[in-house]
Amino acid sequence: MILADFIVFNANGLYCPYGDFYLDAKLPVNQSVISHAHGDHAVGGSTNVYCTAPTAAFMLLRNGKTAAKVFHHIAFNQAFVIGGVSITFISAGHILGSAQVLMVYQGIRYLYTGDYKVQPDDTCEPIEWAKADVLITETTFAHPQTQHPDAVTEIKKLNGIKTNILLGAYALGKSQRLIKLINQHCPQKKILVHHKIMPLNAIYEKFGFALGNYQMYGRKLMKQQNEFVYLVPPFTFESYFKATGVKRLFASGWKNLQTNEQDTLFISDHVDWNDILQCVEHTQPTQIWTLHGDGAHLKQHFAGTIEVKLLK
């Protein structure tokens, strides 16, 4: 029997009372199972953190000694138990080390996706699929009219821009994917990287994901017109709003983050509507619980066939 309260929200985040642990806790807790290292999922300070080795490495880089009292490094497809709940990490394809969390309790399989991606990405482990009775999915872009374009087609737009480019992107995950894509499909471009992105690149390469050619940003280099692409995190991108002699682009799946209508770069690391439907087809759940967005369209789409519950 599916337990309607198998996971619930409280002040600390998404809680599993049957195992006494949190999924991507919002505040420091005793036991936190972390899907991936983005800041809205990986909060430092918990006593016991269960995650993949790359996620731990990113958290240690960003939080140092306060990242966790104890890290429990868990490999993909290696079951472990917390409080009577059997847990297995399954690759989510979102960023390096990102995991879906399969929880089995009293014979019922609950799959928490975290953030996940179906599109190919050479800078992280590809998504894997698992059957589940309950699919607990993010719904960031769960709208029938939302379909992410092909990332290769988008990155090739840079080939038509002959001036230097100031390219904004999230430092972890998106930046590394962009470096790899530019090297593969825009080889004449010279990639300059902001200093805050460089240590993250080093972790990718430590875990065997080579990104290709890039170098640290130098002010003198960007004064030249030589098809440079200067990759910067969001705060730096915003602070350079008056930059001259460059084309400003921000790589994202969000329309409101595009800087102009003429030159857009829609590259998302989340699932779109069709991707979520593909996930449902693979997991074959009897119930879908939705998070992080609007699950109303899924509820309408599956009305009469699959029960859809909007958790938040």
Protein Blocks (a to p, Z undefined) as FASTA:
>chain_A
ZZfklpccdfkbccdfknopaehiabdcfbdcdfblcfklmcghifbdcddfklmmmmmm
mnmmmlpmbdcdddehiacdeehiacddddehlaghiacddddeehiacddebjadfbdc
fkbccddddddfbdcddfkllcfklccddfklmmmmmmmpmbdcdddddfbhjlmmmmmm
mmmmmmmbccdddfklmmmmmmmmmnopagbjcddddfklmmpcehiacdddfklmmmmm
mbghiacddddfbfklpfbfklccdddfbdcfklmmmmmmmnopabdcdehiafklmmmm
mgokaccddfZZ
